[in-house]
């Protein structure tokens, strides 16, 4: 099967949760998981950066108000307006992330990866192993991580069909991304084993994503190959 996307406008019954139809004979479901809503909000919706931005705005407003000689009540009132705007904005963004995480399911079978997501309109992104040219892992200190799936040439999936489960700023060549995956090292190991069982040595294995067990360094994506978890990770 080729990489494609399928829309389910009516949220039809799924024979297997997260999959639009039963798997073909001989294909096994190896793993399923959901993105963590907090990690999705932080890394896809950037609520941490936005909170810092609003915090600086509040501080700036207080400083300017004090320098202007405003009364304390006026200073506090002005700051509270900005704080209220920040809370509303952050609540909306987190709500969107939580909804998307609730409706998303990642599946790894012995032949493919399937991403089900969408609020209102359900989408299935079907990624057979033969269409995946490279896989890379990025692990966060929490143990959650992102698994990037580089597609073979000619296997392009529109950016908007993938978002937010795609690498940012890759509009021309979208890269599907399993975001905020719990126990990402273990999941990457499962994917590595499945792909190499399907076609031995087709996808090379990198040592790790650049983070050793116990490290707090922020890793980067490997450009090529399938990242296997570090031993003991």
C-alpha atoms as a printed R data frame, in Angstrom:
    type eleno elety resid chain resno       x       y      z
1   ATOM     1    CA   UNK     A     1   0.000   0.000  0.000
2   ATOM     2    CA   UNK     A     2   1.172   3.514 -0.678
3   ATOM     3    CA   UNK     A     3   1.262   6.305  1.856
4   ATOM     4    CA   UNK     A     4  -2.106   7.999  1.850
5   ATOM     5    CA   UNK     A     5  -4.629   9.690  4.069
6   ATOM     6    CA   UNK     A     6  -8.239   8.793  4.667
7   ATOM     7    CA   UNK     A     7 -10.983  11.014  6.064
8   ATOM     8    CA   UNK     A     8 -13.724   9.675  8.304
9   ATOM     9    CA   UNK     A     9 -16.413  12.363  8.344
10  ATOM    10    CA   UNK     A    10 -18.859  10.311 10.363
11  ATOM    11    CA   UNK     A    11 -16.540   8.742 12.946
12  ATOM    12    CA   UNK     A    12 -17.526   5.290 11.771
13  ATOM    13    CA   UNK     A    13 -16.940   2.337 14.058
14  ATOM    14    CA   UNK     A    14 -13.345   1.156 14.113
15  ATOM    15    CA   UNK     A    15 -12.853  -2.620 14.119
16  ATOM    16    CA   UNK     A    16  -9.628  -1.981 16.039
17  ATOM    17    CA   UNK     A    17  -9.383   1.305 17.938
18  ATOM    18    CA   UNK     A    18  -7.101   3.642 16.026
19  ATOM    19    CA   UNK     A    19  -7.358   1.732 12.738
20  ATOM    20    CA   UNK     A    20  -9.935   2.286  9.971
21  ATOM    21    CA   UNK     A    21 -10.178  -1.426  9.111
22  ATOM    22    CA   UNK     A    22  -8.991  -4.843 10.180
23  ATOM    23    CA   UNK     A    23  -5.369  -5.663  9.462
24  ATOM    24    CA   UNK     A    24  -4.602  -8.003  6.564
25  ATOM    25    CA   UNK     A    25  -3.898 -11.610  7.424
26  ATOM    26    CA   UNK     A    26  -0.324 -12.024  8.643
27  ATOM    27    CA   UNK     A    27   0.006  -8.402  9.834
28  ATOM    28    CA   UNK     A    28   0.201  -7.966 13.609
29  ATOM    29    CA   UNK     A    29  -0.464  -4.957 15.835
30  ATOM    30    CA   UNK     A    30   2.693  -4.443 17.889
31  ATOM    31    CA   UNK     A    31   2.097  -1.187 19.783
32  ATOM    32    CA   UNK     A    32  -0.430   1.594 20.234
33  ATOM    33    CA   UNK     A    33  -0.161   4.802 22.204
34  ATOM    34    CA   UNK     A    34  -1.426   8.349 22.568
35  ATOM    35    CA   UNK     A    35   0.474  11.634 22.751
36  ATOM    36    CA   UNK     A    36   0.815  13.193 26.179
37  ATOM    37    CA   UNK     A    37  -1.387  16.344 26.203
38  ATOM    38    CA   UNK     A    38   1.002  18.415 28.331
39  ATOM    39    CA   UNK     A    39   4.013  17.562 26.160
40  ATOM    40    CA   UNK     A    40   1.944  18.213 23.023
41  ATOM    41    CA   UNK     A    41   0.945  21.633 24.390
42  ATOM    42    CA   UNK     A    42   4.551  22.482 25.256
43  ATOM    43    CA   UNK     A    43   6.261  21.291 22.083
44  ATOM    44    CA   UNK     A    44   3.582  21.701 19.388
45  ATOM    45    CA   UNK     A    45   1.668  24.720 20.731
46  ATOM    46    CA   UNK     A    46   4.657  26.283 22.520
47  ATOM    47    CA   UNK     A    47   2.668  27.284 25.598
48  ATOM    48    CA   UNK     A    48   5.846  27.544 27.691
49  ATOM    49    CA   UNK     A    49   7.330  30.151 25.337
50  ATOM    50    CA   UNK     A    50   4.021  31.998 25.146
51  ATOM    51    CA   UNK     A    51   3.751  32.042 28.957
52  ATOM    52    CA   UNK     A    52   7.258  33.528 29.188
53  ATOM    53    CA   UNK     A    53   6.309  36.142 26.573
54  ATOM    54    CA   UNK     A    54   3.230  37.200 28.559
55  ATOM    55    CA   UNK     A    55   5.285  37.222 31.761
56  ATOM    56    CA   UNK     A    56   7.704  39.698 30.191
57  ATOM    57    CA   UNK     A    57   4.772  41.817 29.019
58  ATOM    58    CA   UNK     A    58   3.401  41.948 32.568
59  ATOM    59    CA   UNK     A    59   6.817  42.921 33.931
60  ATOM    60    CA   UNK     A    60   7.236  45.622 31.270
61  ATOM    61    CA   UNK     A    61   3.792  47.004 31.981
62  ATOM    62    CA   UNK     A    62   4.528  47.202 35.719
63  ATOM    63    CA   UNK     A    63   7.886  48.917 35.128
64  ATOM    64    CA   UNK     A    64   6.389  51.503 32.757
65  ATOM    65    CA   UNK     A    65   3.488  52.146 35.116
66  ATOM    66    CA   UNK     A    66   5.813  52.683 38.088
67  ATOM    67    CA   UNK     A    67   8.108  54.975 36.089
68  ATOM    68    CA   UNK     A    68   5.064  56.993 35.025
69  ATOM    69    CA   UNK     A    69   4.144  57.521 38.659
70  ATOM    70    CA   UNK     A    70   0.830  55.665 38.478
71  ATOM    71    CA   UNK     A    71  -0.962  54.725 41.675
72  ATOM    72    CA   UNK     A    72  -0.425  51.198 42.943
73  ATOM    73    CA   UNK     A    73  -4.040  50.281 42.196
74  ATOM    74    CA   UNK     A    74  -3.635  51.424 38.585
75  ATOM    75    CA   UNK     A    75  -0.414  49.453 38.202
76  ATOM    76    CA   UNK     A    76  -1.973  46.264 39.574
77  ATOM    77    CA   UNK     A    77  -5.128  46.732 37.498
78  ATOM    78    CA   UNK     A    78  -3.132  47.129 34.288
79  ATOM    79    CA   UNK     A    79  -1.008  44.072 35.063
80  ATOM    80    CA   UNK     A    80  -4.098  41.972 35.820
81  ATOM    81    CA   UNK     A    81  -5.537  42.780 32.395
82  ATOM    82    CA   UNK     A    82  -2.437  41.317 30.755
83  ATOM    83    CA   UNK     A    83  -2.465  38.319 33.108
84  ATOM    84    CA   UNK     A    84  -6.117  37.662 32.259
85  ATOM    85    CA   UNK     A    85  -5.347  37.773 28.536
86  ATOM    86    CA   UNK     A    86  -2.451  35.371 29.080
87  ATOM    87    CA   UNK     A    87  -4.559  32.873 31.016
88  ATOM    88    CA   UNK     A    88  -7.293  32.907 28.370
89  ATOM    89    CA   UNK     A    89  -4.776  32.415 25.568
90  ATOM    90    CA   UNK     A    90  -2.947  29.591 27.366
91  ATOM    91    CA   UNK     A    91  -6.213  27.887 28.313
92  ATOM    92    CA   UNK     A    92  -7.369  27.899 24.680
93  ATOM    93    CA   UNK     A    93  -4.064  26.496 23.435
94  ATOM    94    CA   UNK     A    94  -3.947  23.799 26.110
95  ATOM    95    CA   UNK     A    95  -7.574  22.909 25.397
96  ATOM    96    CA   UNK     A    96  -6.741  22.449 21.709
97  ATOM    97    CA   UNK     A    97  -3.724  20.296 22.572
98  ATOM    98    CA   UNK     A    98  -5.763  18.171 24.993
99  ATOM    99    CA   UNK     A    99  -8.490  17.597 22.400
100 ATOM   100    CA   UNK     A   100  -5.969  16.620 19.749
101 ATOM   101    CA   UNK     A   101  -4.164  14.295 22.141
102 ATOM   102    CA   UNK     A   102  -7.451  12.683 23.184
103 ATOM   103    CA   UNK     A   103  -8.421  11.942 19.580
104 ATOM   104    CA   UNK     A   104  -4.991  10.792 18.403
105 ATOM   105    CA   UNK     A   105  -3.720   7.223 18.405
106 ATOM   106    CA   UNK     A   106  -0.372   6.040 17.045
107 ATOM   107    CA   UNK     A   107  -0.178   2.413 15.877
108 ATOM   108    CA   UNK     A   108   2.815   0.311 14.882
109 ATOM   109    CA   UNK     A   109   2.178  -2.977 13.112
110 ATOM   110    CA   UNK     A   110   4.540  -5.482 11.564
111 ATOM   111    CA   UNK     A   111   4.082  -3.690  8.207
112 ATOM   112    CA   UNK     A   112   3.256  -0.024  8.812
113 ATOM   113    CA   UNK     A   113   2.747   2.977 11.077
114 ATOM   114    CA   UNK     A   114  -0.740   4.494 11.301
115 ATOM   115    CA   UNK     A   115  -1.533   7.900 12.776
116 ATOM   116    CA   UNK     A   116  -5.174   8.564 13.611
117 ATOM   117    CA   UNK     A   117  -5.953  12.137 14.573
118 ATOM   118    CA   UNK     A   118  -8.364  14.991 14.059
119 ATOM   119    CA   UNK     A   119 -11.033  16.888 15.970
120 ATOM   120    CA   UNK     A   120 -14.343  16.958 14.131
121 ATOM   121    CA   UNK     A   121 -12.921  15.252 11.039
122 ATOM   122    CA   UNK     A   122 -10.983  12.087 11.765
123 ATOM   123    CA   UNK     A   123  -7.954  11.368  9.605
124 ATOM   124    CA   UNK     A   124  -5.868   8.252  9.156
125 ATOM   125    CA   UNK     A   125  -2.303   8.616  7.944
126 ATOM   126    CA   UNK     A   126  -1.124   5.281  6.587
127 ATOM   127    CA   UNK     A   127   2.669   4.897  6.423
128 ATOM   128    CA   UNK     A   128   3.750   1.486  5.094
129 ATOM   129    CA   UNK     A   129   7.347   0.614  5.895
130 ATOM   130    CA   UNK     A   130   8.303   0.591  2.211
131 ATOM   131    CA   UNK     A   131   7.439   4.300  2.000
132 ATOM   132    CA   UNK     A   132   9.583   5.281  5.015
133 ATOM   133    CA   UNK     A   133  13.131   6.195  4.084
134 ATOM   134    CA   UNK     A   134  14.440   7.098  7.516
135 ATOM   135    CA   UNK     A   135  13.396   7.365 11.146
136 ATOM   136    CA   UNK     A   136  14.831   9.583 13.886
137 ATOM   137    CA   UNK     A   137  14.200   9.949 17.587
138 ATOM   138    CA   UNK     A   138  14.256  13.026 19.790
139 ATOM   139    CA   UNK     A   139  13.910  12.364 23.517
140 ATOM   140    CA   UNK     A   140  12.985  14.984 26.117
141 ATOM   141    CA   UNK     A   141  14.191  14.814 29.744
142 ATOM   142    CA   UNK     A   142  10.739  13.564 30.811
143 ATOM   143    CA   UNK     A   143  11.198  10.413 28.722
144 ATOM   144    CA   UNK     A   144   8.571  11.503 26.222
145 ATOM   145    CA   UNK     A   145   9.849  11.937 22.704
146 ATOM   146    CA   UNK     A   146   9.157  12.618 19.039
147 ATOM   147    CA   UNK     A   147   9.722  10.051 16.293
148 ATOM   148    CA   UNK     A   148  10.247  11.611 12.849
149 ATOM   149    CA   UNK     A   149   9.473   9.549  9.741
150 ATOM   150    CA   UNK     A   150  11.243  10.720  6.600
151 ATOM   151    CA   UNK     A   151   9.323   9.635  3.506
152 ATOM   152    CA   UNK     A   152  10.844   8.135  0.393
153 ATOM   153    CA   UNK     A   153  11.046  10.425 -2.641
154 ATOM   154    CA   UNK     A   154   7.674  10.849 -4.303
155 ATOM   155    CA   UNK     A   155   5.773   9.906 -1.133
156 ATOM   156    CA   UNK     A   156   4.545  13.317 -0.019
157 ATOM   157    CA   UNK     A   157   1.686  13.868  2.428
158 ATOM   158    CA   UNK     A   158   0.233  17.419  2.636
159 ATOM   159    CA   UNK     A   159   1.397  19.379  5.661
160 ATOM   160    CA   UNK     A   160  -2.131  20.318  6.765
161 ATOM   161    CA   UNK     A   161  -3.252  16.677  6.756
162 ATOM   162    CA   UNK     A   162  -0.458  15.890  9.205
163 ATOM   163    CA   UNK     A   163  -0.432  18.926 11.518
164 ATOM   164    CA   UNK     A   164   0.296  18.974 14.422
165 ATOM   165    CA   UNK     A   165   1.931  15.579 13.881
166 ATOM   166    CA   UNK     A   166   4.609  16.861 11.539
167 ATOM   167    CA   UNK     A   167   7.981  18.554 11.894
168 ATOM   168    CA   UNK     A   168   7.558  22.344 11.853
169 ATOM   169    CA   UNK     A   169   8.603  24.516  8.915
170 ATOM   170    CA   UNK     A   170   8.787  21.590  6.490
171 ATOM   171    CA   UNK     A   171   5.978  22.749  4.199
172 ATOM   172    CA   UNK     A   172   7.647  21.625  0.975
173 ATOM   173    CA   UNK     A   173   8.643  18.193  2.246
174 ATOM   174    CA   UNK     A   174   6.465  17.375  5.281
175 ATOM   175    CA   UNK     A   175   7.893  14.866  7.752
176 ATOM   176    CA   UNK     A   176   5.318  12.869  9.754
177 ATOM   177    CA   UNK     A   177   6.049  13.079 13.458
178 ATOM   178    CA   UNK     A   178   4.818  10.896 16.289
179 ATOM   179    CA   UNK     A   179   4.764  13.679 18.872
180 ATOM   180    CA   UNK     A   180   4.889  13.475 22.664
181 ATOM   181    CA   UNK     A   181   5.180   9.674 22.696
182 ATOM   182    CA   UNK     A   182   5.436   8.195 26.220
183 ATOM   183    CA   UNK     A   183   8.444   5.906 26.771
184 ATOM   184    CA   UNK     A   184   9.802   7.030 23.413
185 ATOM   185    CA   UNK     A   185  12.986   4.960 23.641
186 ATOM   186    CA   UNK     A   186  11.033   1.741 24.107
187 ATOM   187    CA   UNK     A   187   8.667   2.641 21.264
188 ATOM   188    CA   UNK     A   188  11.578   3.416 18.944
189 ATOM   189    CA   UNK     A   189  13.025   0.014 19.807
190 ATOM   190    CA   UNK     A   190   9.731  -1.665 18.882
191 ATOM   191    CA   UNK     A   191   9.673   0.220 15.568
192 ATOM   192    CA   UNK     A   192  13.321  -0.632 14.870
193 ATOM   193    CA   UNK     A   193  12.702  -4.321 15.463
194 ATOM   194    CA   UNK     A   194   9.550  -4.314 13.315
195 ATOM   195    CA   UNK     A   195  11.201  -2.574 10.369
196 ATOM   196    CA   UNK     A   196  14.262  -4.787 10.467
197 ATOM   197    CA   UNK     A   197  12.140  -7.925 10.758
198 ATOM   198    CA   UNK     A   198  10.193  -6.748  7.708
199 ATOM   199    CA   UNK     A   199  13.327  -5.934  5.661
200 ATOM   200    CA   UNK     A   200  16.659  -6.679  7.374
201 ATOM   201    CA   UNK     A   201  19.303  -3.945  7.004
202 ATOM   202    CA   UNK     A   202  17.063  -1.730  4.853
203 ATOM   203    CA   UNK     A   203  17.047   0.982  7.539
204 ATOM   204    CA   UNK     A   204  20.346   1.595  9.325
205 ATOM   205    CA   UNK     A   205  20.347   1.877 13.106
206 ATOM   206    CA   UNK     A   206  21.946   4.901 14.738
207 ATOM   207    CA   UNK     A   207  23.347   4.525 18.250
208 ATOM   208    CA   UNK     A   208  20.876   6.882 19.927
209 ATOM   209    CA   UNK     A   209  19.303  10.310 19.629
210 ATOM   210    CA   UNK     A   210  22.270  11.902 21.343
211 ATOM   211    CA   UNK     A   211  21.028  11.493 24.898
212 ATOM   212    CA   UNK     A   212  22.535   8.897 27.200
213 ATOM   213    CA   UNK     A   213  20.694   7.454 30.139
214 ATOM   214    CA   UNK     A   214  20.420  10.085 32.862
215 ATOM   215    CA   UNK     A   215  21.406  12.965 30.579
216 ATOM   216    CA   UNK     A   216  19.423  16.185 30.666
217 ATOM   217    CA   UNK     A   217  20.798  17.507 27.382
218 ATOM   218    CA   UNK     A   218  18.238  18.321 24.714
219 ATOM   219    CA   UNK     A   219  18.794  15.925 21.799
220 ATOM   220    CA   UNK     A   220  18.490  16.707 18.111
221 ATOM   221    CA   UNK     A   221  17.030  14.712 15.265
222 ATOM   222    CA   UNK     A   222  19.326  12.268 13.521
223 ATOM   223    CA   UNK     A   223  19.356  13.092  9.783
224 ATOM   224    CA   UNK     A   224  19.237   9.462  8.644
225 ATOM   225    CA   UNK     A   225  18.611   6.006  9.962
226 ATOM   226    CA   UNK     A   226  16.421   4.559 12.641
227 ATOM   227    CA   UNK     A   227  17.403   5.601 16.124
228 ATOM   228    CA   UNK     A   228  17.490   2.769 18.611
229 ATOM   229    CA   UNK     A   229  17.251   3.444 22.355
230 ATOM   230    CA   UNK     A   230  20.416   3.467 24.368
231 ATOM   231    CA   UNK     A   231  20.962   0.461 26.572
232 ATOM   232    CA   UNK     A   232  19.356   0.889 29.956
233 ATOM   233    CA   UNK     A   233  17.379   3.904 28.708
